[in-house]
């Protein structure tokens, strides 16, 4: 069974993985209220266990700056989403500042048990498959080695006048993800993508979890 994004966020938060603020909503008026509570700008997304690739289906709207636009985005998204899943709702999220995108993932391998993945996001993972993998449990030393192993490490460390990102914060997320997989045997797969890495800190922006029924 696939958890919806808010359920996945709650799972990650329980293991200390930082995420941008989010709130679920059922309709346009509630979405506008939750957006006002979070503070603008926000993103509005469909919330459903049955819909995975929301962006591809036009079920995500970004950079919304006022309650009226939040309500209109919510109505548009619900109309499309409920053609796929009549029980679809909404999730309202604070827009995370742009950073260096990385991905963190996990999978429960039938032979090796839980494995943890790290990679650069964007074209680096889609085109170059620039990733590193370790068998859990992953401690801090292993996490730093995973980060160092990717071909794009220089981008994370800082190159050509570009400031580096907080490698310790990324290592924390890898260690927390490993602990989650070791303790939550029902979790079969976890995809935290993207994680925004900053000069100070890092934040998971979107996540998906597959759990055992």
C-alpha positions in Angstrom: 0.0 0.0 0.0 1.3 3.5 -0.8 0.9 6.1 1.9 -0.3 9.5 0.8 2.2 12.4 1.2 0.9 13.6 4.5 1.0 10.1 6.0 4.6 9.8 4.7 5.5 13.2 6.1 4.2 12.2 9.6 6.3 9.0 9.4 9.4 10.9 8.6 8.8 13.6 11.2 8.7 10.9 13.8 12.3 10.1 13.0 13.5 13.7 13.1 13.8 14.2 9.3 13.1 18.0 8.7 10.4 18.9 6.2 8.7 22.1 5.1 5.4 22.8 7.0 2.3 21.2 5.5 -1.4 20.8 6.3 -4.1 18.7 4.8 -7.4 20.1 3.5 -10.6 18.8 2.1 -11.9 21.7 0.0 -11.0 25.1 -1.4 -12.1 27.2 1.6 -10.1 25.0 4.0 -7.1 25.1 1.7 -7.2 28.9 1.7 -7.4 28.9 5.5 -4.5 26.5 5.9 -2.4 28.5 3.4 -3.0 31.6 5.4 -2.0 29.8 8.6 1.2 28.5 7.0 2.1 31.8 5.4 2.7 32.6 1.7 4.0 31.5 -0.7 2.6 28.0 -0.6 2.2 25.0 -2.9 -1.1 23.2 -3.4 -1.1 19.5 -4.3 -3.5 16.6 -4.6 -3.4 14.2 -1.6 -4.2 10.6 -2.5 -2.8 7.1 -2.0 -3.8 6.3 -5.6 -2.0 9.2 -7.3 1.8 9.1 -7.3 3.1 11.3 -10.1 1.1 14.4 -9.2 3.2 16.9 -11.2 2.8 14.9 -14.4 -0.9 15.0 -14.1 -1.2 18.8 -13.4 -2.0 18.2 -9.7 0.6 20.5 -8.2 0.5 24.3 -8.3 3.5 26.3 -6.9 4.3 29.8 -5.7 0.8 30.8 -4.6 0.8 34.2 -2.8 -2.7 34.8 -1.5 -5.8 33.0 -0.1 -7.9 33.6 -3.3 -5.3 32.0 -5.5 -5.0 29.1 -3.1 -8.7 28.5 -3.2 -8.8 28.6 -7.0 -5.8 26.3 -7.3 -7.5 23.9 -4.8 -10.7 23.8 -6.9 -8.8 23.1 -10.1 -6.7 20.3 -8.5 -9.6 18.7 -6.8 -11.7 18.6 -10.0 -8.8 16.8 -11.8 -7.8 14.6 -8.9 -11.3 13.3 -8.2 -11.6 12.0 -11.7 -8.8 9.5 -10.7 -9.6 9.1 -7.0 -13.0 10.3 -5.7 -11.6 10.5 -2.2 -8.7 12.7 -3.1 -7.9 15.7 -0.9 -5.4 18.4 -0.8 -2.1 19.2 0.9 -0.9 22.7 1.4 2.9 23.2 1.9 5.2 26.1 2.6 7.4 26.8 -0.4 10.9 25.7 0.4 13.7 28.0 -0.6 15.6 26.7 -3.6 18.7 24.7 -2.7 20.8 22.0 -4.1 18.5 19.0 -4.8 19.5 15.6 -3.6 17.5 12.4 -3.1 17.4 9.9 -0.2 15.8 6.6 -0.7 15.4 3.2 0.9 14.4 -0.3 -0.1 13.9 -3.5 1.7 15.9 -6.0 -0.3 14.9 -9.7 0.2 18.5 -10.8 0.5 20.3 -7.9 2.2 17.4 -6.3 4.1 17.0 -2.5 4.2 19.3 -0.6 1.9 19.8 3.2 1.9 20.4 5.3 -1.2 21.8 8.8 -1.7 22.3 10.8 -4.9 22.2 14.2 -6.4 18.8 15.3 -7.8 17.7 16.7 -11.1 19.5 15.5 -14.2 22.3 13.9 -12.0 20.0 11.1 -10.9 17.8 11.0 -14.0 20.6 11.0 -16.6 23.8 10.0 -14.9 22.4 7.8 -12.1 24.8 9.4 -9.7 24.0 7.5 -6.6 25.6 5.5 -3.7 24.0 2.7 -1.8 24.7 1.1 1.6 23.1 -1.8 3.6 21.5 -0.5 6.8 22.3 0.2 9.6 24.0 3.4 8.3 26.0 5.3 10.9 27.4 8.8 10.6 30.7 7.7 9.2 29.0 5.5 6.5 26.6 8.4 5.7 29.5 10.8 5.1 31.1 8.1 2.9 27.9 7.8 0.9 27.9 11.5 0.2 31.6 11.5 -0.7 31.0 8.5 -3.1 28.8 10.4 -5.6 30.5 11.7 -8.7 29.0 15.2 -8.1 30.5 15.5 -4.6 32.4 18.6 -5.7 29.0 20.3 -6.2 28.0 19.5 -2.7 31.4 20.5 -1.3 31.5 23.7 -3.2 33.2 24.4 -6.5 34.0 27.3 -8.9 33.1 29.9 -6.4 29.8 28.2 -5.4 29.3 27.7 -1.7 29.0 24.1 -0.4 26.0 22.6 1.4 25.7 21.3 4.9 27.0 17.8 4.6 26.4 17.1 8.3 22.7 17.8 7.8 22.5 15.4 4.9 24.3 12.8 6.9 21.7 13.3 9.7 18.9 12.6 7.2 20.6 9.4 6.0 21.2 8.1 9.5 17.5 8.9 10.5 16.3 7.1 7.3 18.4 4.1 8.2 16.9 4.0 11.7 13.4 4.3 10.3 14.0 1.3 8.0 15.5 -0.8 10.8 12.7 -0.1 13.2 9.7 0.0 10.8 9.6 -3.4 9.2 6.3 -2.6 7.4 8.1 0.0 5.2 9.1 -1.6 2.0 10.3 1.4 0.0 10.9 5.1 0.8 11.6 7.9 -1.7 12.5 11.3 -0.3 12.8 13.5 -3.4 13.8 16.2 -3.4 15.8 17.0 -0.3 16.8 20.6 -0.5 20.4 21.0 0.8 21.5 24.5 2.0 24.6 26.1 3.2 23.1 25.5 6.6 20.6 22.7 7.1 18.6 20.5 4.7 14.9 19.9 4.2 12.9 17.1 2.7 10.2 18.6 0.3 8.4 15.6 -1.0 8.2 12.0 0.0 6.5 8.7 -0.9 6.4 5.4 1.1 5.3 1.9 0.2 4.3 -0.2 3.2 3.3 -3.8 3.6 -0.5 -4.2 3.6 
